[in-house]
Each structure stands twice: as structure tokens, then as C-alpha cells.
Amino acid sequence: MMPPVTKNLIIINALFFFGTIVLERYGIDLNNILGLHFFLADKFNIAQLFTYMFMHGGWSHIFFNIFAMWMFGCVLEQVWGSRRFLLYYILCGAGAGVVQEIVQFVHYEMVLSAYDNVNLGGQIVPMADYLNLMVTVGASGAVYAILLAFGMLFPNQQMFIFPLPVPIKAKYFVIGYAVLELYLGLSNSVGDNVAHFAHLGGMIFGFILIMYWRKKNRNNGAYYN
């Protein structure tokens, strides 16, 4: 039986996704309202650090996030308990958003601040309008934190990852994903509209939380093996 927090997180994400599709027919862009805007943009709201993680940009986006949430979240919730798992999920999701904001600010200071307008596909867009287009959505930051936690709690668990012909230990799977995200985030030629640094941000906050809990529960081996 699926534990309650994992089940409800999947349901909430699905409801928001289908709600986005329905409201779009009435001219309401829920991703634009609840997605995480750049903090210097007019449409930024602090609550978006939490609402953005329930929004998604397409079918494949939400499918893979929900699949990973189910696959690894169920295990973590059973080990940690529902309250700790929910706290971990929300804090890491918000932390991923904070890291994404920092990365966008660095990009703004180093590149965008020198311009009053941006050439967007041949259309000249005022900088104020362009900043409002910098929107982040998705549970991926929290999901990557879940992957990290699984790798830290069960480092030697064998996993079959397509298209690899042999199983790989969870710790190597997580390290590989982190390295890949760092490479893609630093690459200027990717152009995939994926918030790679938000993924890394979720993992960073997850690592900090887990290390804090390990120190706090040093004499209790129930949570960590």
C-alpha cells in the first residue's frame, strides 16, 4: 500500500496538472500564476517558492517526476515516517527554487543587466517583460532530493537503469546524475529549457538536511543504514 504523503503528493501534482490544462482553455495560465518567477520580475511572489513545485510543463515532465516520486518516495516515507518525509520534500523543493533564483540573478548581473531590451526570436522585448518570462515549474528539485536520499540511505542497493546492461549501485547512480546535471547546467549549448541548477539545488539541500539529521540522531541507527 502506498504511504499517505507520497500518495497525496502524486494526487496533488496530477490535479494541478489537469487543472492547468482545463484553465488554459479559459485563458488562465496557471503556470504563469503559480510558477516561480525571477525575484526581480513584477510577477514574483514569495509563495511561488512553494507553489511552483506542484506545476509541470508537459506530460513527460510530470510522468517522470511522479514515477520517481512513487518509486523512491514510498521507500523513504516508510523509513523516515510521513512527517519527516513531507518536511524533507517541501524544504528541498523550496531550496531548489532558491538556488534557481540565485543562478538567474548571477546570469542577470553578468549578462542581462547591460541591456534594456532582449531580441527574442526576432521580436524586441523590453527587459521588464523578459524577466517575467523567466518562470520555473516542476517537482524535479524535490524529486532529485529524493533520489539523493535514497542513494545515501541505500548506497549499495543494486538498480537496473535503462539502457545499461548491468545493475548499478544507487550511490553511483546518484553521483552520475549529479555530475550530469552540473555539466548540463554549465554548458551554454544545451538550450533544453531545463532548470539543471534547481535539480542540483534540491540535492544540495537534501544533503544538508540528511547530514543534519544524522548528526542529531547519531545514537539512533533507525533512520540510516
Number of C-alpha atoms within 10 A of each C-alpha: 5 13 16 14 18 25 16 12 19 18 13 13 20 18 14 17 20 13 13 18 15 14 12 13 9 8 8 13 15 19 23 19 16 23 28 30 27 24 19 14 17 12 19 21 16 10 12 21 24 18 21 25 26 24 28 26 14 11 9 10 15 21 13 13 21 22 13 17 24 18 14 18 27 20 17 22 19 14 15 15 15 17 11 12 19 17 12 22 26 18 19 30 32 26 26 32 31 18 21 24 23 16 17 19 17 12 12 16 11 10 10 17 12 9 10 12 16 17 11 10 7 7 9 12 15 14 17 14 14 17 22 18 14 17 20 26 25 27 30 28 33 31 27 29 29 26 24 28 23 19 20 18 17 15 17 13 13 15 15 13 11 8 6 9 8 10 13 15 15 22 21 15 19 21 13 12 16 20 12 14 19 15 14 18 20 12 10 8 8 11 9 8 7 16 23 21 25 31 29 28 25 33 27 21 22 27 17 12 18 19 13 12 13 15 11 10 13 12 8 10 9 10 15 15 8
